[in-house]
Amino acid sequence: MAKASLTPMMEQYHKIKQQYPDAFLFYRVGDFYELFEDDAVKGAQLLELTLTHRSNKSETPIPMAGVPHVAVESYVDTLVEKGYKVALCEQLEDPKKARGMVKRGIIQLVTPGTHISDKPSQAKEVNYLASVVTTKNSFGLAYSDLSTGEMFATHLKAWSAVANELLSLRTREVIYNGHLSDSASDFLHQANITVSAPAELTETHAEISFAQQKLTNQAEKAAVAQLVAYILQTQHRSLAHLQVARSYEVSQYLQMSHTVQENLELIASAKTGKKMGSLFWVLDKTQTAMGGRLLKQWLARPLLTVAKLTNRQEMVQALLDGYFTRASVADALKGVYDLERLTGRIAFGNVNGRELLQLAHSLAAVPTIMATLQKSDSKILQDFAQKIDPLKGVAQLITATLVDQPPISTTEGNLIRASVDSQLDRYRDAMNNGKKWLMEMEKSERQQTGIDNLKVGFNSVFGYYIQVTNSNKSKVPLDRYTRKQTLSNAERYITPELKEHENLILEAQTKSTELEHDLFVKLRDEVKKYIPALQDLAAQLAAIDVYCSFAQVAEDNNYCRPSFHTDNQDVKVTLGRHPVVEQVMQAGSYIPNDVKLAEDTDIFLITGPNMSGKSTYMRQMALIAVMAQVGSFVPAASADLPIFDQIFTRIGAADDLISGQSTFMVEMTEANDALMHATKRSLVLFDEIGRGTATYDGMALAGAIVQYLHDEIGAKVLFATHFHELTAMEQTLPRLKNIHVGATEENGKLIFLHKILPGPADQSYGIHVAQLAGMPRKVLRQATKLLNRLEAQGSNLNPTSAQLDLFSVDQASQEQDAIGTAGKAERSDKEKDILDDISNLYLADQTPLQVMQLVESWQAELRDEQ
C-alpha cells in the first residue's frame, strides 16, 4: 500500500510497528486491541479470531482482527507460550480530550522470557530470561526471573556448557550478541528457545551498574549489562526490584547435565512432564510459592561443602525433633503470600490495594514465626529467628491507610480509610451532606409545589434533575424551574440552586477519587523503599519453609540423616529405598536394598532380568546422593556418603530429537561425556550400554568402557548389563564386583524378588519377560527353540552362511521334531499351545472356577482341531 493512501491512524500504526518488527503489535482502539495486516492474518489463525478487513471499499483492504482490552491477557499468554513476542500499544491520552490523532505508545513488550504469569497453578514455576555474550576465550551467561528480580551470572568455556545451562534452566528466551552457528541455531530452535537481539542503549543506566556491582569477571559483567538493557527496553516501567547479580561457577555445585536431571526426574516426570512422579513431588511440602521455587533451585544445584550441608541438616533436625515448633511455623506460613512476586508488582507499579493488604497480612504472620522459633529448644532455630526483620512499620502503614476490603481498581475510589487525609474527609463530607441536602430539597419542593410524587434524581448523562409527571406539569413554578429533558410521561427540570449543589457534589466526587489514587500511589511509593528488606525477608521465609518441608517428609517417610566423609569415596547405604517409587506402591511393599561400595570396590556390575529393578536400584542411589547434598534426609536405615562432584547417567532408550541423534548415538555420547569428565569423586550410572548395535560390537564396547572406568577414572559406578559374558571381568578387575537382582521360577512363572544379591545372575529370563508382556505363544515357542540352539552352539557361532540356517524355515521345522517331542507322536501347533498353557499355569493364582473355565476352553479348542 502506498504511503500516501494511508489514513493518519495507519500511518501511526506503521511507525510504531517498524520499531517492533518481530512482535505482534496489539494496537489499542477504544475498547479493543486491534491487529492489522500480517499480524492480523497470522494472529487470527493462532488465536482463533475472526479475520475482517478495514477500508473494504479500497482496492487493497487491510486485514484486521481484534480482542477486547479486558481479556487481552489470555490472548497475550497464548502467543507468548507459543514463543512469540507481543508489543502492547496503549492510548496515552483521553480520546475525548485529544486534538487530532490520539497519542499512542508501547507500554510493554511481552516476550517468552519476560512473561509473568499470575495463574495460581504456576506459582512455583520459574521463568528465566537468559543473556549470552561471546568473548575471545569464553561465554558470559546471565539469567533473571523478572517476577522476583533475582539475577545470576557465570562464565563458561564451551557452547556445549552454555547449551546445557539453558536447558537446565528451562529458559524460554535468550539474548545473544554474536553470530550463531548453524548447529547452535538449530539447537535453540529445536529446544523452543526464542533468540532475541541485544538492546541498543545510548546511555549508561543506573540499573546496569547496580546489578554489576559485585561481579569481577568481564564476560559476566557484559552478560548482565546485556540482560538488564534488554529488560529496560522491553518493560517500560520501574525495575526497583532487580537484585544485585550473584556470580557462581558450575563447579561450585554437584554437576548434573540437563539429561541427567531428566533421567533422574528431579523436577518433573520424564513420561508426563508433570510434577507428580518426580523427586520434587515427594519433597515439596512447602506452604508458600517462594519455598517451592527455592526447593527447585536447591535440587538443581546440590552443595559440595560439608559445613553448609551440616547447617541445613541441623535446621532440618531441629524442626524434626520439635514437632510443635514445626507445626506452628508451617501453620503461620500458610498465611504468607508470595512476597517475592508482590515486591515485583510494587516495583512495576501495577500492584493494587488487595495485593498490598496481602503483603500486610503476610508481614503480620512473621512475628508468630519469630516467636515460635525463639521459644524452641534449638539454638540454631533461635539464631535463625534473630536474623529476621519483621518490618512491622510496613504492615502498620498499609493497614492504617487502606480499607479492609479495597476494590481491585485503584482509580475509582473507596480505597483509603477515613481520617487518613483531612482534605479527603472534607470531600466525603460534602458528598454525604450533599446527598442529605438533596433529600431535604425533594421534601421542600413537594411541599412548595404540592406535587406529591416530585422526585430529585441523578443521571450520568444529564446530571441532577427534578422530575415531574405530565399530569402535574401545570403545578410547576416556571419562574424557578428550567426544562432540562422531556420523557414520554414526565418532564425533568433544573433550578439554579440544584445546579450549584450539583457542581459541588460532582466536584467532590471527582476530586475525591483523584485524591484517593494519589494517596494510594504515595503509599505504594513508600512501600517501594522497603523492597530490598522485603526480598531479604522473603528469602528467609522461603528457606524456613523448605526446612520444614524436609523435616515433614523425613518424619512421614521414615528418612534418616546421612553423614558425610571426605577422606575417601566409600558408599555405605543400608536398606536404601527409591523415594518416588515407594510413594506409589502399597505401604510396606517396597523392597529396600543396600549399596555398599567400599574402598576395594568401585564398580557394581549388575545383572538380572528386565523389569526386576536394576534401573530402580541405580536411580535410587543417585537420588539418595542428590537428596543428601541438598540437605534433605534420605530414604534409608542409614547412609554414610562421600561428597560427589558429578553424576553421570546413561539410562533409558530414546532418540535425541533436539540434536537429531539416534538412540545408539545418544547412548555413546552420554557414555563419552562420563568417560571424558568423570573424576574419582563422581557417581556414574550406566544401564545397558551397547544394546543399540550388534551383539559382539555392543559387548566389546561395554567391556572396554567398564575397564576404562576401572583403570583410568576410579569413580563409583553402577553398571547394569544383559551381557552375561561381562561378569567374567570380576576375575581380572580387582575393584569390580558382580551383583544381581534376584528372580526365580515357580511352576513356569517368573517371580521378581527385587532383592540385590551377590554374584552374577544365572540367566536373563528374557523370554519369560516377553511372556509376561503377552507375546503370542508361537513367538515364545520359536524363541525358546532358537535360544536352545544358540546356547548349544555358543562360541562356535560364526558370521557365515551356516549361521543363517539357524533361522531358516526348513531347519526350524526339522528341529521341531527333535526338541521336546522325541519318542512321541507329532503334535499340532494348537496341541502344543495348550500344553504350554498347562505347563505355565500357576494354580495358586487361579480360583477353582477359573481352572474349570480354562479346561473347558482347552476342550473346545481340541474339538475344533478334530
Residue pairs with C-beta under 8 A, 6 or more apart in sequence:
1 60
1 62
3 11
5 58
5 60
6 14
7 55
8 100
8 101
9 29
9 101
10 36
10 62
12 101
12 104
13 25
13 27
13 36
16 25
16 27
16 87
16 89
16 104
16 105
16 106
17 25
17 39
19 106
20 85
20 87
20 106
20 109
22 85
23 84
23 85
23 86
23 87
23 109
23 111
24 35
24 39
24 42
24 43
24 79
24 84
24 85
24 86
24 87
25 35
25 36
25 39
25 87
25 89
26 33
26 34
26 35
26 67
26 72
26 75
26 76
26 86
26 87
26 88
26 89
27 33
27 34
27 35
27 36
27 89
27 104
28 34
28 69
28 88
28 89
28 90
28 91
28 104
29 66
30 95
31 68
31 69
31 70
32 66
32 67
32 68
32 69
33 66
33 67
33 68
33 69
33 72
33 88
33 89
34 40
34 64
34 65
34 66
35 43
35 44
35 49
35 64
35 65
35 66
36 54
36 62
36 63
36 64
37 62
37 63
38 63
40 51
40 62
40 63
40 64
40 65
41 51
41 63
43 49
43 65
43 79
44 50
44 51
44 63
44 65
46 78
46 79
46 82
46 84
47 65
47 67
47 75
47 78
47 79
49 65
49 66
49 67
50 65
51 63
51 64
51 65
52 63
52 64
52 65
53 61
53 62
53 63
53 64
54 61
54 62
54 63
54 64
55 61
55 62
67 75
72 88
76 86
76 88
76 110
76 115
77 115
77 117
79 85
79 86
80 86
80 110
80 111
80 112
80 115
81 112
83 112
83 172
83 192
83 194
84 112
85 109
85 110
85 111
85 112
85 194
85 196
86 109
86 110
86 111
87 106
87 108
87 109
87 110
88 106
88 107
88 108
88 109
88 110
89 104
89 105
89 106
89 107
90 104
90 105
90 106
90 107
91 102
91 103
91 104
92 102
92 103
92 104
92 105
93 102
93 103
95 102
106 236
107 236
107 237
108 234
108 235
108 236
108 237
109 233
109 234
109 235
109 236
110 234
111 129
111 173
111 194
111 196
111 234
112 127
112 172
112 173
112 194
113 127
113 128
113 129
113 130
113 146
113 171
113 172
113 173
113 174
113 194
113 196
114 129
114 146
114 173
114 231
114 234
114 235
115 127
115 172
116 127
116 146
116 147
116 341
116 344
117 125
117 127
123 289
123 292
123 338
124 284
124 286
124 289
124 292
124 293
124 296
125 293
126 145
126 170
126 293
126 296
127 145
127 146
127 147
127 172
128 143
128 144
128 145
128 169
128 170
128 171
128 172
129 143
129 144
129 145
129 146
129 171
129 172
129 173
129 174
129 175
129 227
129 230
129 231
130 141
130 142
130 143
130 165
130 166
130 169
130 171
130 173
130 174
130 175
130 227
131 140
131 141
131 142
131 143
131 174
131 175
131 223
131 224
131 226
131 227
131 230
132 139
132 140
132 141
132 162
132 174
132 175
132 176
132 177
132 223
133 139
133 140
133 177
133 178
133 219
133 222
133 223
133 226
134 177
134 178
135 218
135 219
135 222
137 157
138 155
138 156
138 157
138 219
139 155
139 156
139 157
139 158
139 159
139 161
139 162
139 219
140 153
140 154
140 155
140 217
140 218
140 219
140 220
140 221
140 222
140 223
141 153
141 154
141 155
141 156
141 162
141 165
141 220
141 223
142 151
142 152
142 153
142 154
142 220
142 223
142 224
142 226
142 227
142 245
143 151
143 152
143 169
143 171
143 227
144 150
144 151
144 152
144 227
144 231
144 242
146 231
146 235
146 344
147 340
147 341
147 344
148 241
148 293
148 340
148 341
148 343
148 344
148 535
149 239
149 241
149 242
149 243
149 340
149 343
149 344
149 347
149 535
150 243
150 340
151 211
151 224
151 227
151 242
151 243
151 244
151 245
151 246
152 245
152 246
152 247
152 248
153 215
153 217
153 220
153 221
153 223
153 224
153 245
153 246
153 247
153 248
154 165
154 220
154 247
154 248
154 249
154 250
155 217
155 219
155 220
156 162
156 165
156 250
159 181
159 184
161 250
163 184
163 187
164 257
164 258
165 250
166 174
166 188
166 191
166 193
167 191
167 258
168 256
168 257
168 258
168 261
168 300
171 193
172 192
172 193
172 194
173 193
173 194
173 195
173 196
174 188
174 193
174 194
174 195
174 196
175 196
175 197
175 198
175 226
175 227
175 230
176 195
176 196
176 197
176 198
177 198
177 222
177 226
180 188
180 195
185 195
186 660
187 658
187 659
188 195
190 657
190 658
190 659
190 660
191 658
196 230
198 226
198 229
198 230
199 226
199 229
199 230
199 232
199 233
199 234
201 229
201 232
201 233
205 228
205 229
205 232
207 228
207 232
207 239
207 242
208 224
208 225
208 228
208 229
210 242
210 244
211 224
211 225
211 227
211 228
211 242
211 243
211 244
211 245
212 221
212 224
212 225
212 245
213 244
214 244
214 245
214 246
214 247
215 221
215 224
215 245
215 247
216 247
217 247
220 245
220 247
224 245
228 239
228 242
231 239
231 242
232 239
235 348
237 348
237 349
237 350
238 347
238 348
238 349
238 528
239 347
240 346
240 347
240 528
240 531
241 343
241 344
241 346
241 347
241 348
241 531
241 535
242 347
243 535
251 645
252 304
253 301
253 302
253 303
253 304
254 301
254 302
254 303
254 304
254 625
254 626
254 629
254 644
254 645
254 646
254 647
255 645
255 646
255 647
256 264
256 266
256 626
256 646
256 647
257 648
257 673
259 649
259 670
260 647
260 648
260 649
261 267
261 300
262 268
262 270
263 270
263 619
263 649
263 651
263 652
264 279
264 619
264 622
264 623
264 626
264 647
264 649
265 277
265 278
265 279
265 580
266 278
266 279
266 280
266 299
266 300
266 626
267 275
267 278
267 279
267 280
267 296
267 299
267 300
268 274
268 275
268 277
268 278
268 280
269 275
269 276
269 277
269 278
269 281
270 652
271 277
275 281
275 284
277 580
277 584
278 580
279 299
279 579
279 580
279 623
279 626
279 627
280 295
280 296
280 299
281 580
281 583
282 553
282 557
282 579
282 580
282 583
283 295
283 299
283 549
283 550
283 553
283 579
283 627
283 632
284 292
284 295
284 549
285 548
285 549
285 552
285 553
286 292
286 295
286 545
286 546
286 548
286 549
287 330
287 333
287 334
287 336
287 545
287 548
288 333
288 336
288 337
288 338
288 541
288 542
288 545
289 338
289 340
289 341
290 336
290 338
290 339
290 340
290 538
290 539
290 541
290 542
290 545
291 333
291 541
291 542
291 543
291 545
291 546
291 549
293 340
293 542
294 539
294 542
294 543
294 545
294 546
295 546
295 549
298 546
298 630
298 631
299 626
299 630
302 626
302 629
302 630
303 309
303 312
303 629
303 630
303 631
304 629
304 643
304 645
306 564
306 566
306 643
309 564
309 628
309 629
309 631
310 564
311 380
312 547
312 630
312 631
313 561
313 631
313 633
314 380
315 380
315 381
315 384
315 544
315 547
315 631
316 547
316 550
316 551
316 554
316 561
316 631
316 632
316 633
317 551
317 561
318 325
318 376
318 378
318 380
318 381
319 325
319 326
319 329
319 381
319 547
319 548
319 550
319 551
320 326
320 551
320 554
320 555
320 633
321 378
322 376
322 377
322 378
322 381
323 555
325 372
325 373
325 375
325 376
325 378
325 381
326 548
326 551
326 552
328 368
328 372
329 369
329 372
329 373
329 544
329 548
330 548
330 552
332 365
332 368
332 369
332 372
333 365
333 369
333 541
333 544
333 545
333 548
335 361
335 362
335 364
335 365
336 362
336 365
336 366
336 541
337 358
337 359
337 361
337 362
339 359
339 362
339 534
339 535
339 537
339 538
339 541
340 535
340 538
340 542
342 351
342 355
342 358
342 359
342 362
342 534
343 531
343 534
343 535
343 538
345 351
345 355
346 356
346 359
346 524
346 527
346 528
346 531
347 528
347 531
349 524
351 524
352 406
352 408
352 409
352 410
353 402
353 403
353 406
353 407
353 408
353 410
353 415
353 520
354 406
354 408
356 398
356 402
356 523
356 524
356 527
357 398
357 399
357 402
357 404
357 406
359 394
359 395
359 398
359 527
359 534
360 394
360 395
360 398
360 399
363 390
363 391
363 392
363 394
363 395
364 395
366 388
366 390
366 391
366 537
366 541
367 390
367 392
369 385
369 388
369 541
369 544
370 385
370 388
370 390
371 385
373 381
373 382
373 384
373 385
373 544
374 381
374 382
374 385
374 386
376 382
384 540
384 544
387 540
388 537
388 540
389 533
389 536
389 537
390 537
391 530
391 533
391 534
391 537
394 527
394 530
394 534
397 523
397 526
397 527
398 523
398 527
400 417
400 420
401 416
401 417
401 420
401 519
401 523
402 415
402 416
402 417
402 520
402 523
403 414
403 415
403 416
403 417
406 414
406 415
407 414
407 415
410 517
410 520
411 513
411 517
412 513
413 512
413 513
413 516
414 516
415 516
415 517
415 519
415 520
416 424
416 516
416 519
416 520
418 425
418 428
419 425
420 519
421 515
421 519
423 515
424 512
424 515
424 516
424 519
427 508
427 509
427 511
427 512
427 515
428 508
428 512
430 504
430 505
430 508
431 505
431 508
431 509
431 512
434 501
434 504
434 505
434 508
435 505
437 501
438 456
438 464
438 501
439 456
441 456
441 497
441 498
441 501
442 454
442 455
442 456
445 451
445 454
445 456
445 466
446 452
446 454
448 477
449 472
449 475
449 476
449 477
450 475
451 468
451 472
451 475
451 476
453 469
453 472
454 466
454 467
454 468
454 472
455 466
455 467
456 464
456 465
456 466
456 467
456 498
457 464
457 465
457 467
458 464
458 465
459 465
462 484
462 485
462 492
463 494
463 502
463 506
464 494
464 498
464 499
464 501
464 502
464 505
465 484
465 485
465 492
465 493
465 494
465 498
466 481
466 492
466 493
466 494
466 495
466 498
467 487
467 490
467 491
467 492
467 493
468 475
468 476
468 490
468 491
468 492
468 493
469 489
469 490
470 489
470 490
470 491
473 491
476 491
476 493
480 495
480 496
481 493
481 494
481 495
482 493
482 494
482 495
483 491
483 492
483 493
484 492
484 493
484 494
485 491
485 492
486 492
550 631
550 632
550 633
553 559
553 632
553 633
554 561
554 632
554 633
557 579
557 582
557 583
557 635
558 635
559 632
559 633
559 634
559 635
559 636
560 633
560 634
560 636
560 637
560 638
560 639
561 633
562 624
562 628
562 633
562 634
562 636
562 639
562 640
562 641
563 639
563 640
563 641
564 628
564 640
564 641
564 642
564 643
565 640
565 641
565 642
566 642
566 643
568 599
568 642
569 597
569 599
569 642
569 680
569 681
569 716
570 597
570 598
570 599
570 640
570 642
571 595
571 596
571 597
571 598
571 621
571 640
571 641
571 642
571 716
572 595
572 596
572 598
572 638
572 639
572 640
572 641
573 594
573 595
573 596
573 621
573 624
573 634
573 636
573 638
573 639
573 640
573 641
574 594
574 596
574 636
574 637
574 638
574 639
575 592
575 593
575 594
575 636
575 637
575 638
576 592
576 593
576 594
576 595
576 620
576 621
576 624
576 634
576 635
576 636
576 639
577 590
577 592
577 620
577 635
577 636
578 590
578 616
578 619
578 620
578 623
578 635
579 620
579 623
579 624
579 627
579 634
579 635
580 623
581 590
581 616
581 620
582 590
582 635
591 613
591 753
591 754
591 755
592 636
592 637
593 617
593 620
593 754
593 755
593 756
594 756
595 604
595 617
595 620
595 621
595 624
595 718
597 604
597 716
600 734
600 735
601 735
601 736
601 737
602 709
602 710
602 714
602 715
602 716
602 717
602 735
602 736
603 706
603 709
603 710
603 716
603 717
603 718
603 719
603 733
603 735
603 736
603 737
604 717
604 718
604 719
604 736
604 737
604 738
604 739
605 706
605 719
605 721
605 726
605 727
605 729
605 730
605 736
605 737
605 738
605 739
605 760
606 614
606 617
606 618
606 718
606 719
606 720
606 721
606 739
606 740
606 741
606 756
607 720
607 721
607 722
607 724
607 727
607 738
607 739
607 740
607 741
607 760
607 761
607 764
608 614
608 720
608 740
608 741
608 742
608 743
608 761
609 741
609 743
609 750
609 752
609 761
609 764
609 765
609 766
609 768
609 769
610 722
610 765
610 766
610 769
611 752
611 769
611 772
612 741
612 742
612 743
612 752
612 753
612 754
612 765
613 741
613 752
613 754
614 687
614 720
614 741
615 651
615 687
615 720
617 718
617 741
617 756
618 651
618 685
618 687
618 718
618 720
619 651
619 685
621 683
621 685
621 718
622 647
622 649
622 683
622 685
624 634
624 635
624 636
624 639
624 641
625 641
625 644
625 647
625 683
626 647
627 633
627 634
627 635
628 634
628 639
628 641
629 643
629 644
642 681
642 716
643 681
644 681
644 682
644 683
644 716
645 679
645 681
645 682
646 677
646 678
646 679
646 681
646 682
646 683
647 682
647 683
647 684
647 685
648 670
648 673
648 674
648 677
648 678
648 682
648 683
648 684
648 685
649 670
649 684
649 685
649 686
649 687
650 667
650 670
650 671
650 674
650 685
650 686
650 687
650 689
651 685
651 687
652 687
653 663
653 667
653 688
653 691
653 692
654 663
654 666
655 661
655 662
655 663
655 666
656 665
656 666
656 669
661 669
662 692
663 692
664 692
664 693
667 689
667 690
667 691
667 692
668 701
671 686
671 689
671 705
674 682
674 684
674 686
674 709
674 715
675 705
675 708
675 709
675 713
678 684
678 709
678 713
678 715
679 713
679 715
680 713
680 714
680 715
681 715
682 713
682 715
682 716
683 715
683 716
683 717
684 709
684 713
684 715
684 716
684 717
684 718
684 719
685 717
685 718
686 705
686 717
686 718
686 719
686 720
687 720
688 720
688 721
688 722
689 698
689 701
689 702
689 705
689 719
689 721
690 697
690 698
690 699
690 700
690 701
690 702
690 721
690 723
691 698
691 722
692 698
693 701
698 723
699 723
699 725
699 726
702 721
702 723
702 726
703 723
703 725
703 726
703 729
706 717
706 719
706 726
706 729
706 733
706 736
707 729
707 733
709 715
709 717
709 719
710 717
710 733
710 735
710 736
711 733
714 735
722 764
722 766
724 760
724 761
724 763
724 764
727 738
727 760
729 736
730 736
730 737
730 738
730 760
737 758
738 758
738 759
738 760
739 756
739 757
739 758
739 759
740 756
740 757
740 758
740 759
740 760
740 761
741 752
741 753
741 754
741 755
741 756
741 757
741 761
742 752
742 753
742 754
742 755
742 756
742 757
743 750
743 751
743 752
743 753
743 761
743 765
744 750
744 751
744 753
745 751
745 768
746 842
747 840
747 841
747 842
747 843
747 844
748 839
748 840
748 841
748 842
749 840
749 842
749 845
750 765
750 768
750 769
750 771
750 772
767 780
767 783
767 784
767 787
770 779
770 780
770 783
771 780
771 840
777 833
777 836
777 837
778 829
778 833
780 836
781 832
781 833
781 836
782 812
785 812
785 815
785 816
785 819
786 806
786 807
786 812
788 819
789 806
789 815
790 797
790 806
793 806
797 803
805 811
817 826
821 827
827 835
828 865
830 861
830 862
830 865
831 862
831 865
834 858
834 861
834 862
837 854
837 858
838 858
841 854
843 851
846 854
